[in-house]
Amino acid sequence: MKAYVFPGQGAQFSGMGKDLYESNPIAKELFEKANEILGFSITDIMFEGSDEDLKQTKVTQPAIFLHSVILAKTSENFKPDMVAGHSLGEFSALVANGTLAFEDGLRLVYQRALAMQEACEINPSGMAAILGLEDAKVEEICASIDGEIVVAANYNCPGQLVISGSNKGIEIACDKMKEAGAKRALPLPVGGAFHSPLMEPAREKLQAAIENTTFNEPSCPVYQNVSTTGISDVAEIKKNLIAQLTAPVKWTQSVQQMVADGATEFIECGPGKVLQGLVKKIHKEAEVSSI
């Protein structure tokens, strides 16, 4: 069975999508439609912008979404048996399996990006990658830090977990993780504490936007970050998508569940190859490739 997986923030690069735009008339039309919807030329930033330009959350998120979704829409044999996306990638997955229309998906992603940017400005905060510790140990250390918010945010693959929280909380946690034997405890260059309670202001804004958007019956199940199981029920998909901003991304568990449900081939759809690497670490026998 084929599982298509869609990357999240961090996979962007300057020049992304340019070949697609120049070689495929359908892709060109979708990119131009995106410029119109967003009210600025995101294609200029994607094709010619600096890494710094692309790093702004309000650009990064729609850029990765567009690259992923347009790749899927212009791919000849795109017939997924299941889909999943890492954080932002979940929105790409929901357009790819027909739950969301392209235009609605883009609007939601842009609103999500702006709401997250704003939440970051309200609460200066961050994230850090923890390598070489058991998940349970990371969770225990996070729970032991008093007076600061620190939580496990991204379960990327065994031995690689990202924590999220206040700047002070992250600093204390990194020291404690190293003491506990972590190979690395590395603050990440992100704007704020994504997938933590500090994203609550963004979650509230996004909830209103999601509730006002039409969701359709999907063509195949989506394995969501919050639930990790294959879901086709529209009401449940909405509920999980709303919860996603303040809840952890359970990528390891999602991939394990997809394998248990029969996935043998994982195809990454979007910029970069990060998810192929993570899938291989989670399930060595998986066949991985990209569009």
ROPA-888756 format. One record per residue: residue number from 1; residue in one letter; y, z, x of N, C-alpha, C in turn. Coordinates in nm, 2 decimals. Layout:
N
NODE  nuse  dose  n_north    n_up  n_east  ca_north   ca_up  ca_east  c_north    c_up  c_east
NODE   NUM     a        Y       Z       X         Y       Z        X        Y       Z       X
...
//
This chain:
291
NODE  nuse  dose  n_north    n_up  n_east  ca_north   ca_up  ca_east  c_north    c_up  c_east
NODE     1     m    -0.12    0.00    0.08      0.00    0.00     0.00     0.13    0.00    0.09
NODE     2     k     0.23   -0.07    0.04      0.35   -0.08     0.12     0.46    0.02    0.07
NODE     3     a     0.51    0.09    0.17      0.62    0.19     0.14     0.74    0.14    0.22
NODE     4     y     0.85    0.11    0.14      0.97    0.08     0.21     1.06    0.20    0.22
NODE     5     v     1.11    0.22    0.35      1.19    0.34     0.37     1.33    0.30    0.42
NODE     6     f     1.43    0.38    0.38      1.57    0.34     0.40     1.65    0.45    0.48
NODE     7     p     1.71    0.41    0.59      1.77    0.51     0.68     1.90    0.57    0.62
NODE     8     g     1.94    0.69    0.68      2.06    0.76     0.65     2.17    0.75    0.75
NODE     9     q     2.27    0.83    0.74      2.38    0.83     0.83     2.34    0.85    0.98
NODE    10     g     2.40    0.78    1.07      2.36    0.79     1.21     2.30    0.66    1.26
NODE    11     a     2.26    0.57    1.17      2.19    0.45     1.21     2.29    0.33    1.23
NODE    12     q     2.41    0.35    1.20      2.51    0.25     1.20     2.54    0.19    1.35
NODE    13     f     2.58    0.07    1.36      2.62    0.01     1.49     2.72   -0.10    1.46
NODE    14     s     2.81   -0.13    1.55      2.91   -0.23     1.54     2.84   -0.37    1.54
NODE    15     g     2.88   -0.45    1.44      2.81   -0.58     1.43     2.70   -0.58    1.32
NODE    16     m     2.67   -0.47    1.26      2.56   -0.46     1.17     2.59   -0.55    1.04
NODE    17     g     2.49   -0.63    1.01      2.50   -0.71     0.89     2.56   -0.85    0.91
NODE    18     k     2.62   -0.87    1.03      2.70   -0.99     1.05     2.61   -1.12    1.04
NODE    19     d     2.49   -1.12    1.11      2.40   -1.23     1.10     2.36   -1.26    0.96
NODE    20     l     2.34   -1.16    0.88      2.30   -1.17     0.74     2.41   -1.24    0.66
NODE    21     y     2.53   -1.19    0.68      2.65   -1.25     0.61     2.66   -1.40    0.65
NODE    22     e     2.64   -1.43    0.77      2.67   -1.57     0.82     2.55   -1.66    0.78
NODE    23     s     2.43   -1.61    0.76      2.32   -1.70     0.75     2.26   -1.71    0.60
NODE    24     n     2.31   -1.62    0.52      2.25   -1.61     0.38     2.36   -1.61    0.28
NODE    25     p     2.37   -1.71    0.19      2.48   -1.72     0.09     2.47   -1.60   -0.01
NODE    26     i     2.35   -1.55   -0.04      2.34   -1.44    -0.14     2.40   -1.31   -0.07
NODE    27     a     2.36   -1.30    0.06      2.41   -1.18     0.13     2.56   -1.19    0.14
NODE    28     k     2.62   -1.30    0.17      2.76   -1.32     0.18     2.83   -1.28    0.05
NODE    29     e     2.77   -1.33   -0.07      2.83   -1.30    -0.20     2.83   -1.14   -0.22
NODE    30     l     2.72   -1.08   -0.19      2.71   -0.93    -0.21     2.81   -0.86   -0.12
NODE    31     f     2.82   -0.90    0.00      2.92   -0.83     0.09     3.06   -0.85    0.04
NODE    32     e     3.09   -0.97   -0.01      3.23   -0.99    -0.06     3.25   -0.91   -0.19
NODE    33     k     3.15   -0.90   -0.27      3.16   -0.82    -0.39     3.19   -0.67   -0.35
NODE    34     a     3.12   -0.63   -0.24      3.14   -0.49    -0.20     3.29   -0.47   -0.15
NODE    35     n     3.34   -0.56   -0.08      3.48   -0.55    -0.04     3.58   -0.53   -0.16
NODE    36     e     3.54   -0.61   -0.26      3.62   -0.60    -0.39     3.61   -0.47   -0.46
NODE    37     i     3.49   -0.42   -0.47      3.46   -0.29    -0.53     3.53   -0.17   -0.46
NODE    38     l     3.52   -0.18   -0.32      3.57   -0.07    -0.24     3.72   -0.08   -0.23
NODE    39     g     3.78   -0.20   -0.24      3.92   -0.21    -0.23     3.97   -0.22   -0.08
NODE    40     f     3.88   -0.24    0.01      3.92   -0.26     0.15     3.80   -0.35    0.21
NODE    41     s     3.83   -0.41    0.32      3.73   -0.50     0.38     3.64   -0.42    0.47
NODE    42     i     3.53   -0.37    0.41      3.43   -0.30     0.49     3.36   -0.39    0.58
NODE    43     t     3.35   -0.52    0.55      3.28   -0.62     0.64     3.35   -0.63    0.77
NODE    44     d     3.49   -0.63    0.77      3.56   -0.63     0.89     3.52   -0.52    0.98
NODE    45     i     3.51   -0.40    0.92      3.48   -0.28     1.01     3.33   -0.28    1.05
NODE    46     m     3.24   -0.33    0.97      3.10   -0.34     1.00     3.08   -0.44    1.11
NODE    47     f     3.15   -0.56    1.10      3.12   -0.67     1.20     3.20   -0.66    1.33
NODE    48     e     3.32   -0.60    1.31      3.41   -0.60     1.43     3.46   -0.46    1.47
NODE    49     g     3.44   -0.36    1.39      3.50   -0.23     1.42     3.43   -0.16    1.54
NODE    50     s     3.50   -0.06    1.59      3.45    0.02     1.70     3.35    0.12    1.65
NODE    51     d     3.28    0.19    1.74      3.19    0.29     1.70     3.27    0.40    1.63
NODE    52     e     3.39    0.43    1.68      3.48    0.53     1.62     3.51    0.50    1.48
NODE    53     d     3.55    0.37    1.45      3.58    0.33     1.31     3.46    0.35    1.22
NODE    54     l     3.34    0.32    1.27      3.22    0.32     1.19     3.17    0.47    1.16
NODE    55     k     3.22    0.56    1.25      3.18    0.70     1.24     3.24    0.78    1.12
NODE    56     q     3.35    0.72    1.06      3.41    0.79     0.95     3.31    0.79    0.83
NODE    57     t     3.29    0.91    0.77      3.19    0.92     0.67     3.22    0.82    0.55
NODE    58     k     3.35    0.80    0.52      3.38    0.71     0.41     3.34    0.56    0.44
NODE    59     v     3.33    0.53    0.57      3.28    0.40     0.61     3.13    0.39    0.64
NODE    60     t     3.09    0.49    0.71      2.94    0.50     0.75     2.85    0.48    0.63
NODE    61     q     2.87    0.57    0.53      2.78    0.57     0.42     2.77    0.44    0.34
NODE    62     p     2.88    0.38    0.30      2.87    0.25     0.23     2.82    0.14    0.32
NODE    63     a     2.85    0.15    0.45      2.81    0.04     0.55     2.66    0.04    0.56
NODE    64     i     2.60    0.16    0.58      2.45    0.17     0.59     2.38    0.13    0.46
NODE    65     f     2.44    0.17    0.35      2.38    0.14     0.22     2.39   -0.01    0.20
NODE    66     l     2.50   -0.08    0.23      2.51   -0.22     0.21     2.41   -0.30    0.30
NODE    67     h     2.40   -0.26    0.43      2.31   -0.33     0.52     2.17   -0.32    0.47
NODE    68     s     2.13   -0.20    0.42      1.99   -0.18     0.38     1.96   -0.25    0.25
NODE    69     v     2.05   -0.24    0.15      2.03   -0.30     0.02     2.03   -0.45    0.03
NODE    70     i     2.12   -0.51    0.10      2.13   -0.65     0.11     2.01   -0.71    0.19
NODE    71     l     1.96   -0.64    0.29      1.84   -0.68     0.35     1.73   -0.69    0.25
NODE    72     a     1.71   -0.58    0.17      1.61   -0.58     0.07     1.62   -0.69   -0.03
NODE    73     k     1.74   -0.72   -0.07      1.77   -0.82    -0.18     1.75   -0.96   -0.13
NODE    74     t     1.76   -0.98    0.00      1.75   -1.12     0.06     1.61   -1.14    0.13
NODE    75     s     1.53   -1.03    0.12      1.40   -1.04     0.19     1.30   -1.12    0.10
NODE    76     e     1.23   -1.21    0.15      1.14   -1.30     0.06     1.03   -1.22   -0.01
NODE    77     n     0.95   -1.14    0.06      0.84   -1.08     0.00     0.86   -0.93   -0.03
NODE    78     f     0.97   -0.90   -0.08      1.01   -0.76    -0.11     0.94   -0.71   -0.23
NODE    79     k     0.82   -0.65   -0.21      0.75   -0.60    -0.33     0.69   -0.46   -0.29
NODE    80     p     0.78   -0.36   -0.30      0.73   -0.22    -0.26     0.64   -0.16   -0.37
NODE    81     d     0.54   -0.08   -0.31      0.45    0.00    -0.40     0.52    0.13   -0.42
NODE    82     m     0.60    0.17   -0.32      0.67    0.30    -0.33     0.79    0.29   -0.24
NODE    83     v     0.90    0.37   -0.26      1.02    0.37    -0.18     1.06    0.51   -0.15
NODE    84     a     1.13    0.53   -0.04      1.20    0.66    -0.01     1.31    0.63    0.08
NODE    85     g     1.41    0.72    0.08      1.53    0.71     0.17     1.56    0.84    0.23
NODE    86     h     1.61    0.84    0.35      1.65    0.97     0.42     1.79    1.00    0.38
NODE    87     s     1.81    1.10    0.30      1.95    1.15     0.26     2.02    1.03    0.19
NODE    88     l     2.13    0.98    0.25      2.20    0.86     0.20     2.10    0.75    0.16
NODE    89     g     2.00    0.73    0.24      1.90    0.62     0.22     1.84    0.63    0.08
NODE    90     e     1.84    0.74    0.02      1.78    0.76    -0.12     1.85    0.67   -0.22
NODE    91     f     1.98    0.65   -0.20      2.06    0.56    -0.29     2.02    0.42   -0.27
NODE    92     s     2.00    0.38   -0.14      1.95    0.24    -0.11     1.82    0.22   -0.18
NODE    93     a     1.73    0.32   -0.16      1.59    0.31    -0.22     1.60    0.29   -0.37
NODE    94     l     1.69    0.36   -0.44      1.71    0.35    -0.58     1.76    0.21   -0.63
NODE    95     v     1.84    0.15   -0.55      1.88    0.01    -0.58     1.77   -0.08   -0.56
NODE    96     a     1.69   -0.06   -0.45      1.58   -0.15    -0.41     1.47   -0.15   -0.52
NODE    97     n     1.45   -0.03   -0.58      1.34   -0.03    -0.69     1.40   -0.05   -0.83
NODE    98     g     1.53   -0.09   -0.84      1.58   -0.13    -0.97     1.63   -0.01   -1.05
NODE    99     t     1.63    0.11   -1.00      1.68    0.22    -1.08     1.83    0.21   -1.10
NODE   100     l     1.90    0.17   -0.99      2.05    0.16    -1.00     2.08    0.01   -0.97
NODE   101     a     2.19   -0.04   -1.04      2.24   -0.17    -1.01     2.32   -0.16   -0.88
NODE   102     f     2.33   -0.27   -0.81      2.39   -0.28    -0.68     2.53   -0.22   -0.68
NODE   103     e     2.61   -0.26   -0.78      2.75   -0.22    -0.80     2.76   -0.07   -0.82
NODE   104     d     2.67   -0.02   -0.91      2.67    0.13    -0.94     2.63    0.21   -0.82
NODE   105     g     2.53    0.16   -0.75      2.48    0.23    -0.62     2.59    0.24   -0.52
NODE   106     l     2.67    0.13   -0.50      2.78    0.13    -0.41     2.89    0.23   -0.45
NODE   107     r     2.92    0.23   -0.58      3.03    0.32    -0.62     2.99    0.46   -0.60
NODE   108     l     2.86    0.49   -0.63      2.82    0.63    -0.61     2.82    0.67   -0.47
NODE   109     v     2.77    0.58   -0.38      2.77    0.61    -0.24     2.91    0.64   -0.18
NODE   110     y     3.01    0.55   -0.23      3.14    0.57    -0.18     3.20    0.70   -0.23
NODE   111     q     3.17    0.74   -0.36      3.22    0.87    -0.41     3.15    0.98   -0.34
NODE   112     r     3.03    0.97   -0.31      2.95    1.07    -0.23     3.02    1.09   -0.10
NODE   113     a     3.05    0.98   -0.03      3.11    0.99     0.11     3.25    1.06    0.10
NODE   114     l     3.33    1.02    0.00      3.46    1.08    -0.01     3.45    1.23   -0.04
NODE   115     a     3.36    1.26   -0.13      3.34    1.41    -0.17     3.29    1.49   -0.05
NODE   116     m     3.20    1.43    0.03      3.15    1.50     0.14     3.25    1.52    0.25
NODE   117     q     3.33    1.42    0.27      3.44    1.43     0.37     3.54    1.54    0.33
NODE   118     e     3.57    1.55    0.20      3.66    1.65     0.15     3.60    1.79    0.16
NODE   119     a     3.47    1.80    0.13      3.40    1.93     0.15     3.40    1.98    0.29
NODE   120     c     3.39    1.88    0.39      3.39    1.91     0.53     3.53    1.97    0.57
NODE   121     e     3.63    1.92    0.50      3.77    1.96     0.54     3.80    2.10    0.48
NODE   122     i     3.73    2.14    0.37      3.75    2.27     0.31     3.68    2.37    0.40
NODE   123     n     3.56    2.34    0.44      3.48    2.44     0.52     3.44    2.37    0.65
NODE   124     p     3.52    2.40    0.76      3.47    2.35     0.89     3.33    2.40    0.92
NODE   125     s     3.24    2.31    0.95      3.10    2.34     0.96     3.03    2.23    1.04
NODE   126     g     2.90    2.25    1.06      2.83    2.15     1.14     2.68    2.16    1.12
NODE   127     m     2.61    2.08    1.21      2.47    2.08     1.21     2.42    2.08    1.35
NODE   128     a     2.29    2.11    1.37      2.23    2.11     1.51     2.08    2.08    1.50
NODE   129     a     2.03    2.00    1.60      1.89    1.96     1.60     1.82    2.07    1.68
NODE   130     i     1.70    2.11    1.62      1.62    2.21     1.69     1.49    2.14    1.72
NODE   131     l     1.45    2.13    1.85      1.33    2.06     1.89     1.23    2.16    1.95
NODE   132     g     1.10    2.14    1.91      1.00    2.22     1.97     0.97    2.36    1.91
NODE   133     l     1.01    2.38    1.79      0.98    2.51     1.72     0.91    2.48    1.59
NODE   134     e     0.82    2.57    1.55      0.76    2.56     1.41     0.87    2.57    1.30
NODE   135     d     0.85    2.49    1.20      0.94    2.50     1.08     0.96    2.64    1.04
NODE   136     a     0.85    2.72    1.02      0.86    2.85     0.97     0.95    2.94    1.06
NODE   137     k     0.94    2.92    1.19      1.02    3.00     1.29     1.17    2.97    1.27
NODE   138     v     1.20    2.84    1.25      1.34    2.80     1.24     1.39    2.86    1.11
NODE   139     e     1.31    2.86    1.00      1.36    2.91     0.87     1.38    3.06    0.89
NODE   140     e     1.29    3.13    0.96      1.30    3.28     0.98     1.43    3.31    1.05
NODE   141     i     1.46    3.24    1.16      1.58    3.27     1.24     1.71    3.24    1.15
NODE   142     c     1.71    3.13    1.08      1.82    3.10     0.99     1.85    3.22    0.89
NODE   143     a     1.74    3.27    0.83      1.75    3.37     0.73     1.79    3.51    0.79
NODE   144     s     1.77    3.52    0.92      1.80    3.65     0.99     1.95    3.66    1.03
NODE   145     i     2.03    3.55    1.01      2.17    3.56     1.05     2.26    3.61    0.94
NODE   146     d     2.31    3.73    0.96      2.39    3.79     0.85     2.54    3.74    0.85
NODE   147     g     2.59    3.73    0.73      2.73    3.70     0.72     2.78    3.56    0.74
NODE   148     e     2.68    3.47    0.77      2.71    3.33     0.80     2.61    3.24    0.72
NODE   149     i     2.65    3.13    0.68      2.55    3.04     0.61     2.49    2.95    0.72
NODE   150     v     2.36    2.96    0.73      2.28    2.86     0.81     2.15    2.84    0.74
NODE   151     v     2.11    2.71    0.73      1.99    2.68     0.66     1.92    2.56    0.73
NODE   152     a     1.79    2.55    0.70      1.71    2.43     0.75     1.75    2.32    0.66
NODE   153     a     1.80    2.20    0.72      1.86    2.10     0.63     1.78    1.97    0.63
NODE   154     n     1.72    1.93    0.75      1.64    1.80     0.76     1.51    1.83    0.83
NODE   155     y     1.40    1.82    0.75      1.27    1.83     0.81     1.23    1.69    0.85
NODE   156     n     1.26    1.65    0.97      1.25    1.51     1.01     1.11    1.47    1.05
NODE   157     c     1.04    1.55    1.13      0.90    1.53     1.17     0.86    1.66    1.23
NODE   158     p     0.73    1.68    1.25      0.68    1.81     1.31     0.75    1.84    1.44
NODE   159     g     0.81    1.95    1.46      0.88    1.99     1.58     1.02    1.94    1.59
NODE   160     q     1.07    1.88    1.49      1.21    1.83     1.49     1.28    1.86    1.35
NODE   161     l     1.36    1.97    1.36      1.43    2.01     1.24     1.57    2.02    1.26
NODE   162     v     1.65    1.99    1.16      1.80    2.00     1.18     1.85    2.11    1.09
NODE   163     i     1.93    2.20    1.15      1.99    2.31     1.07     2.14    2.28    1.04
NODE   164     s     2.19    2.34    0.94      2.32    2.31     0.88     2.39    2.44    0.85
NODE   165     g     2.52    2.45    0.87      2.59    2.58     0.83     2.73    2.59    0.89
NODE   166     s     2.78    2.71    0.88      2.92    2.73     0.93     2.91    2.72    1.09
NODE   167     n     3.03    2.69    1.15      3.03    2.67     1.29     2.98    2.79    1.37
NODE   168     k     3.02    2.91    1.32      2.98    3.03     1.39     2.83    3.05    1.37
NODE   169     g     2.78    3.03    1.25      2.64    3.04     1.22     2.56    2.95    1.30
NODE   170     i     2.60    2.83    1.32      2.53    2.73     1.40     2.52    2.78    1.55
NODE   171     e     2.63    2.83    1.60      2.64    2.88     1.74     2.54    2.99    1.76
NODE   172     i     2.54    3.09    1.67      2.45    3.20     1.68     2.30    3.16    1.67
NODE   173     a     2.28    3.07    1.57      2.14    3.02     1.55     2.09    2.94    1.67
NODE   174     c     2.17    2.86    1.73      2.13    2.78     1.85     2.08    2.88    1.96
NODE   175     d     2.16    2.98    1.99      2.12    3.08     2.09     1.99    3.15    2.06
NODE   176     k     1.97    3.19    1.93      1.85    3.25     1.89     1.73    3.16    1.90
NODE   177     m     1.75    3.03    1.86      1.64    2.93     1.87     1.59    2.91    2.01
NODE   178     k     1.69    2.91    2.11      1.65    2.89     2.25     1.58    3.02    2.30
NODE   179     e     1.62    3.13    2.26      1.55    3.26     2.29     1.41    3.26    2.24
NODE   180     a     1.39    3.19    2.12      1.26    3.19     2.06     1.17    3.08    2.12
NODE   181     g     1.22    3.00    2.21      1.14    2.90     2.28     1.16    2.76    2.24
NODE   182     a     1.27    2.73    2.17      1.30    2.59     2.13     1.33    2.51    2.26
NODE   183     k     1.27    2.39    2.26      1.30    2.30     2.38     1.45    2.26    2.39
NODE   184     r     1.50    2.23    2.27      1.65    2.20     2.26     1.71    2.26    2.14
NODE   185     a     1.83    2.30    2.14      1.91    2.34     2.02     2.05    2.28    2.04
NODE   186     l     2.06    2.17    1.98      2.17    2.08     2.02     2.27    2.05    1.90
NODE   187     p     2.39    2.10    1.91      2.49    2.07     1.80     2.50    1.91    1.79
NODE   188     l     2.51    1.86    1.66      2.52    1.72     1.64     2.67    1.68    1.61
NODE   189     p     2.70    1.55    1.64      2.84    1.50     1.62     2.86    1.46    1.47
NODE   190     v     2.85    1.55    1.38      2.87    1.52     1.24     2.99    1.59    1.18
NODE   191     g     3.04    1.55    1.07      3.16    1.61     1.02     3.15    1.74    0.95
NODE   192     g     3.02    1.78    0.91      3.01    1.91     0.84     2.87    1.94    0.81
NODE   193     a     2.85    2.05    0.73      2.72    2.10     0.70     2.65    2.03    0.59
NODE   194     f     2.60    1.91    0.61      2.54    1.84     0.50     2.41    1.91    0.47
NODE   195     h     2.37    1.89    0.34      2.24    1.95     0.29     2.24    2.10    0.30
NODE   196     s     2.35    2.17    0.28      2.36    2.31     0.28     2.45    2.36    0.16
NODE   197     p     2.45    2.49    0.13      2.53    2.54     0.02     2.68    2.50    0.04
NODE   198     l     2.72    2.48    0.16      2.86    2.44     0.19     2.91    2.31    0.13
NODE   199     m     2.81    2.23    0.09      2.84    2.10     0.02     2.85    2.11   -0.13
NODE   200     e     2.86    2.24   -0.18      2.87    2.26    -0.33     2.99    2.19   -0.39
NODE   201     p     3.11    2.19   -0.33      3.22    2.11    -0.39     3.19    1.96   -0.41
NODE   202     a     3.12    1.91   -0.31      3.08    1.77    -0.31     2.98    1.74   -0.42
NODE   203     r     2.88    1.83   -0.43      2.78    1.82    -0.53     2.83    1.82   -0.67
NODE   204     e     2.93    1.90   -0.70      2.99    1.91    -0.83     3.06    1.77   -0.87
NODE   205     k     3.13    1.72   -0.77      3.20    1.59    -0.79     3.10    1.48   -0.82
NODE   206     l     2.99    1.48   -0.73      2.89    1.37    -0.74     2.81    1.38   -0.87
NODE   207     q     2.79    1.51   -0.91      2.72    1.53    -1.04     2.78    1.45   -1.16
NODE   208     a     2.91    1.47   -1.17      2.99    1.40    -1.27     2.97    1.25   -1.27
NODE   209     a     2.98    1.20   -1.14      2.97    1.05    -1.13     2.83    1.00   -1.16
NODE   210     i     2.73    1.08   -1.12      2.59    1.04    -1.14     2.56    1.04   -1.29
NODE   211     e     2.61    1.15   -1.36      2.59    1.16    -1.51     2.65    1.05   -1.59
NODE   212     n     2.76    0.99   -1.53      2.82    0.88    -1.60     2.77    0.74   -1.56
NODE   213     t     2.66    0.74   -1.48      2.61    0.61    -1.43     2.48    0.58   -1.50
NODE   214     t     2.46    0.45   -1.53      2.33    0.41    -1.60     2.22    0.40   -1.50
NODE   215     f     2.11    0.47   -1.53      1.99    0.46    -1.45     1.88    0.39   -1.53
NODE   216     n     1.81    0.30   -1.47      1.71    0.22    -1.53     1.57    0.26   -1.49
NODE   217     e     1.46    0.22   -1.57      1.33    0.25    -1.53     1.30    0.18   -1.39
NODE   218     p     1.25    0.26   -1.29      1.22    0.19    -1.16     1.10    0.10   -1.16
NODE   219     s     1.09    0.01   -1.07      0.98   -0.08    -1.06     0.86   -0.02   -0.99
NODE   220     c     0.89    0.09   -0.91      0.79    0.17    -0.84     0.84    0.31   -0.82
NODE   221     p     0.75    0.41   -0.79      0.80    0.54    -0.77     0.89    0.56   -0.65
NODE   222     v     0.99    0.65   -0.66      1.07    0.69    -0.54     1.03    0.83   -0.50
NODE   223     y     1.01    0.85   -0.37      0.97    0.98    -0.32     1.10    1.05   -0.27
NODE   224     q     1.15    1.14   -0.35      1.28    1.20    -0.33     1.28    1.31   -0.23
NODE   225     n     1.40    1.32   -0.16      1.41    1.43    -0.06     1.39    1.57   -0.11
NODE   226     v     1.43    1.59   -0.23      1.42    1.73    -0.29     1.28    1.76   -0.33
NODE   227     s     1.21    1.66   -0.40      1.08    1.70    -0.46     0.96    1.66   -0.37
NODE   228     t     0.98    1.55   -0.29      0.88    1.50    -0.20     0.77    1.42   -0.27
NODE   229     t     0.77    1.42   -0.40      0.66    1.35    -0.48     0.71    1.22   -0.54
NODE   230     g     0.62    1.13   -0.57      0.66    1.00    -0.63     0.71    1.02   -0.77
NODE   231     i     0.83    0.97   -0.80      0.89    1.00    -0.93     0.94    0.87   -1.00
NODE   232     s     0.90    0.85   -1.12      0.95    0.73    -1.20     1.03    0.77   -1.32
NODE   233     d     1.03    0.90   -1.35      1.11    0.95    -1.47     1.26    0.95   -1.44
NODE   234     v     1.34    0.88   -1.52      1.48    0.86    -1.49     1.55    0.99   -1.49
NODE   235     a     1.52    1.08   -1.59      1.60    1.21    -1.60     1.57    1.30   -1.47
NODE   236     e     1.45    1.29   -1.43      1.41    1.37    -1.31     1.47    1.31   -1.18
NODE   237     i     1.48    1.18   -1.17      1.54    1.11    -1.06     1.69    1.15   -1.05
NODE   238     k     1.76    1.15   -1.16      1.90    1.20    -1.17     1.92    1.34   -1.12
NODE   239     k     1.83    1.43   -1.17      1.84    1.57    -1.14     1.82    1.59   -0.99
NODE   240     n     1.72    1.53   -0.93      1.70    1.54    -0.79     1.81    1.48   -0.70
NODE   241     l     1.87    1.38   -0.75      1.98    1.31    -0.68     2.10    1.40   -0.67
NODE   242     i     2.12    1.47   -0.78      2.23    1.57    -0.79     2.21    1.69   -0.70
NODE   243     a     2.08    1.73   -0.70      2.05    1.85    -0.61     2.05    1.82   -0.46
NODE   244     q     2.04    1.69   -0.43      2.01    1.65    -0.29     2.12    1.70   -0.19
NODE   245     l     2.25    1.70   -0.23      2.36    1.73    -0.14     2.35    1.87   -0.08
NODE   246     t     2.30    1.96   -0.16      2.30    2.10    -0.12     2.16    2.15   -0.08
NODE   247     a     2.06    2.06   -0.10      1.92    2.09    -0.07     1.87    2.02    0.06
NODE   248     p     1.76    2.07    0.12      1.71    2.01     0.24     1.65    1.87    0.22
NODE   249     v     1.65    1.79    0.32      1.59    1.66     0.32     1.44    1.68    0.37
NODE   250     k     1.35    1.68    0.28      1.21    1.71     0.32     1.14    1.57    0.36
NODE   251     w     1.18    1.52    0.47      1.12    1.39     0.51     0.98    1.40    0.55
NODE   252     t     0.95    1.49    0.63      0.81    1.51     0.68     0.71    1.52    0.56
NODE   253     q     0.75    1.61    0.46      0.66    1.63     0.34     0.66    1.50    0.26
NODE   254     s     0.77    1.43    0.25      0.77    1.31     0.17     0.67    1.20    0.22
NODE   255     v     0.68    1.18    0.36      0.59    1.08     0.42     0.44    1.13    0.41
NODE   256     q     0.42    1.25    0.43      0.28    1.30     0.41     0.23    1.28    0.27
NODE   257     q     0.31    1.30    0.17      0.28    1.27     0.03     0.25    1.12    0.01
NODE   258     m     0.34    1.04    0.06      0.32    0.89     0.05     0.19    0.85    0.11
NODE   259     v     0.15    0.90    0.22      0.02    0.87     0.29    -0.09    0.92    0.20
NODE   260     a    -0.08    1.04    0.14     -0.18    1.10     0.05    -0.20    1.01   -0.07
NODE   261     d    -0.09    0.95   -0.11     -0.09    0.86    -0.23    -0.13    0.72   -0.20
NODE   262     g    -0.17    0.69   -0.08     -0.22    0.56    -0.04    -0.13    0.47    0.04
NODE   263     a    -0.02    0.51    0.09      0.07    0.43     0.18     0.00    0.41    0.31
NODE   264     t    -0.01    0.28    0.35     -0.07    0.25     0.48     0.03    0.18    0.57
NODE   265     e     0.13    0.11    0.51      0.23    0.04     0.58     0.37    0.09    0.55
NODE   266     f     0.45    0.13    0.65      0.58    0.17     0.62     0.68    0.07    0.68
NODE   267     i     0.77    0.01    0.60      0.86   -0.09     0.64     1.00   -0.03    0.63
NODE   268     e     1.07   -0.03    0.75      1.21    0.03     0.75     1.31   -0.09    0.71
NODE   269     c     1.39   -0.05    0.62      1.49   -0.15     0.57     1.63   -0.10    0.59
NODE   270     g     1.69   -0.15    0.70      1.83   -0.11     0.73     1.85   -0.11    0.88
NODE   271     p     1.97   -0.06    0.92      2.00   -0.06     1.06     1.91    0.04    1.14
NODE   272     g     1.88    0.00    1.26      1.81    0.09     1.35     1.66    0.11    1.32
NODE   273     k     1.59    0.19    1.40      1.45    0.21     1.39     1.41    0.36    1.39
NODE   274     v     1.50    0.44    1.35      1.48    0.59     1.35     1.36    0.63    1.27
NODE   275     l     1.36    0.57    1.15      1.25    0.62     1.05     1.11    0.57    1.10
NODE   276     q     1.11    0.46    1.16      0.97    0.41     1.21     0.92    0.52    1.31
NODE   277     g     1.01    0.57    1.40      0.97    0.67     1.50     0.92    0.80    1.43
NODE   278     l     1.00    0.84    1.33      0.96    0.96     1.26     0.83    0.95    1.18
NODE   279     v     0.81    0.83    1.12      0.69    0.81     1.04     0.57    0.82    1.14
NODE   280     k     0.58    0.76    1.25      0.47    0.76     1.35     0.44    0.90    1.40
NODE   281     k     0.54    0.99    1.41      0.52    1.13     1.45     0.46    1.21    1.34
NODE   282     i     0.48    1.17    1.22      0.43    1.24     1.11     0.28    1.20    1.08
NODE   283     h     0.26    1.06    1.09      0.12    1.01     1.06     0.09    0.90    1.17
NODE   284     k     0.02    0.94    1.27      0.00    0.84     1.38    -0.07    0.71    1.34
NODE   285     e    -0.15    0.72    1.24     -0.23    0.59     1.20    -0.14    0.50    1.12
NODE   286     a    -0.02    0.54    1.08      0.06    0.45     0.99     0.10    0.32    1.07
NODE   287     e     0.10    0.21    0.99      0.16    0.09     1.05     0.31    0.09    1.02
NODE   288     v     0.39    0.07    1.12      0.53    0.07     1.10     0.59   -0.07    1.14
NODE   289     s     0.70   -0.11    1.07      0.77   -0.23     1.11     0.91   -0.22    1.04
NODE   290     s     0.99   -0.33    1.06      1.12   -0.33     0.99     1.14   -0.47    0.95
NODE   291     i     1.23   -0.48    0.85      1.27   -0.62     0.80     1.36   -0.68    0.90
//
